[in-house]
């Protein structure tokens, strides 16, 4: 298989890690999660890093980790954090260095998923249900300009392995 760098972007709860792992098995490319790479390197959770050093510092670390990883690996599937493409020109970097797929889930689906996972997610763990829904809407409005720049946007109802593989075959 030729060199293939696939970046999966989208809002938290959109299924980036889930679909990235399944795609990895299907097309035999290694899967990585950017947040996990950061946590392994720093020996702290993303939550601990942001709490201790702030989001600005975290975003710089995230960019550095993304660029180092991309330079040192030829073929992979990388799931990014939901905010990764939205900071420090990362969307341009992703597009220049690989193929960018955005998973686009509807607000209600994101809300139902995130409501169940709040404790695992630093940005939302202290929000009540109404605040959570407002947060999702507000952040999607801010981030969609970046998500829309992906090479391919796949809507929730169209996400399946066969569909993703067909898209990749045409690249």
For each residue, the residues with C-beta under 8 A, 3 or more apart:
1: 4 27 28 29 75
2: 75
3: 74 75
4: 1 29 75 76 98 99 168
5: 70 73 74 75 76 78 97 98 99
6: 23 29 76 77 78 98 99 101 168
7: 78 80 94 97 98 99 100 101
8: 16 19 20 77 78 79 80 101 102 103
9: 16 80 82 84 85 91 94 100 101 102 103 146 147 150
10: 14 15 16 82 102 103 104 105 147
11: 14 82 105 110 136 139 140 143 147
12: 81 82 110 114 121 123 124
13: 105 109 110 113 114 117
14: 10 11 82 103 104 105 110 156
15: 10 18 19 103 105 159
16: 8 9 10 19 20 79 80 82 103
17: 20 21 33 79
18: 15 21 22
19: 8 15 16 22 23 103 159 161 164
20: 8 16 17 23 24 31 33 77 78 79
21: 17 18 24 25 31
22: 18 19 25 26 161
23: 6 19 20 26 27 29 31 77 161 164 165
24: 20 21 27 28 29 30 31 77
25: 21 22 28
26: 22 23 161 165
27: 1 23 24 165 168
28: 1 24 25
29: 1 4 6 23 24 75 76 77
30: 24 73 75 76 77
31: 20 21 23 24 76 77 78 79
32: 36 37 69 73 76 77 78 79
33: 17 20 36 37 78 79
34: 37 38 62 65 66 69 78 79 80 81 84
35: 38 39 46 81
36: 32 33 39 40
37: 32 33 34 40 41 65 69
38: 34 35 41 42 46 49 61 62 65
39: 35 36 42 43 44 45 46
40: 36 37 43
41: 37 38 65
42: 38 39 49 61
43: 39 40
44: 39 48 49 52
45: 39 48 49 122
46: 35 38 39 49 50 58 81 122
47: 50 51 122
48: 44 45 51 52
49: 38 42 44 45 46 52 53 57 58 61
50: 46 47 53 54 55 58 122
51: 47 48 122
52: 44 48 49
53: 49 50 57 58
54: 50 57 58
55: 50 58 59
56: 59 60
57: 49 53 54 60 61
58: 46 49 50 53 54 55 61 62
59: 55 56 62 63 83 87 88
60: 56 57 63 64 88
61: 38 42 49 57 58 64 65
62: 34 38 58 59 65 66 81 84 87 90
63: 59 60 66 67 87 88 90 93
64: 60 61 67 68
65: 34 37 38 41 61 62 68 69
66: 34 62 63 69 70 78 80 84 90 93 94
67: 63 64 70 71 93
68: 64 65 71 72
69: 32 34 37 65 66 72 73 78
70: 5 66 67 73 78 93 97 98
71: 67 68
72: 68 69
73: 5 30 32 69 70 76
74: 3 5
75: 1 2 3 4 5 29 30
76: 4 5 6 29 30 31 32 73
77: 6 8 20 23 24 29 30 31 32
78: 5 6 7 8 20 31 32 33 34 66 69 70 98
79: 8 16 17 20 31 32 33 34
80: 7 8 9 16 34 66 84 85 90 94
81: 12 34 35 46 62 84
82: 9 10 11 12 14 16 139 143
83: 59 86 87 143
84: 9 34 62 66 80 81 87 90 94
85: 9 80 90 91 94 100 143 146 147 149 150
86: 83 90 91 142 143 146
87: 59 62 63 83 84 90
88: 59 60 63
89: 92 93
90: 62 63 66 80 84 85 86 87 93 94
91: 9 85 86 94 95 100 146 149
92: 89 95 96
93: 63 66 67 70 89 90 96 97
94: 7 9 66 80 84 85 90 91 97 98 100
95: 91 92 98 100 149 150 151
96: 92 93
97: 5 7 70 93 94
98: 4 5 6 7 70 78 94 95
99: 4 5 6 7 151 152 168 171
100: 7 9 85 91 94 95 149 150 151 152
101: 6 7 8 9 150 151 152 153 154 164 167
102: 8 9 10 147 148 150 152 153 154
103: 8 9 10 14 15 16 19 154 156 159
104: 10 14 147 153 154 155 156
105: 10 11 13 14 15 109 110 113 156
106: 109 110 156
107: 110 111 133 136 137 140
108: 111 112
109: 13 105 106 112 113 156
110: 11 12 13 14 105 106 107 113 114 136
111: 107 108 114 115 132 133 136
112: 108 109 115 116
113: 13 105 109 110 116 117
114: 12 13 110 111 117 118 121 124 132 136
115: 111 112 118 129 132
116: 112 113
117: 13 113 114 120 121
118: 114 115 121 124 125 127 132
119: 125
120: 117 125
121: 12 114 117 118 124 125
122: 45 46 47 50 51 125
123: 12 135
124: 12 114 118 121 127 132 135
125: 118 119 120 121 122
126:
127: 118 124 131 132 135
128: 131 132
129: 115 132 133
130: 133 134
131: 127 128 134 135
132: 111 114 115 118 124 127 128 129 135 136
133: 107 111 129 130 136 137
134: 130 131 137 138
135: 123 124 127 131 132 138 139
136: 11 107 110 111 114 132 133 139 140
137: 107 133 134 140 141
138: 134 135 141 142
139: 11 82 135 136 142 143
140: 11 107 136 137 143 144
141: 137 138 144
142: 86 138 139 145
143: 11 82 83 85 86 139 140 146 147
144: 140 141 147 148
145: 142 148 149
146: 9 85 86 91 143 149
147: 9 10 11 85 102 104 143 144 150 153
148: 102 144 145 153
149: 85 91 95 100 145 146
150: 9 85 95 100 101 102 147 153
151: 95 99 100 101 171
152: 99 100 101 102 167
153: 101 102 104 147 148 150
154: 101 102 103 104 158 159 163 164 167
155: 104 158 159
156: 14 103 104 105 106 109 159
157:
158: 154 155 163
159: 15 19 103 154 155 156 163 164
160: 163 164
161: 19 22 23 26 164 165
162: 165 166
163: 154 158 159 160 166 167
164: 19 23 101 154 159 160 161 167 168
165: 23 26 27 161 162 168 169
166: 162 163 169 170
167: 101 152 154 163 164 170 171
168: 4 6 27 99 164 165 171
169: 165 166
170: 166 167
171: 99 151 167 168
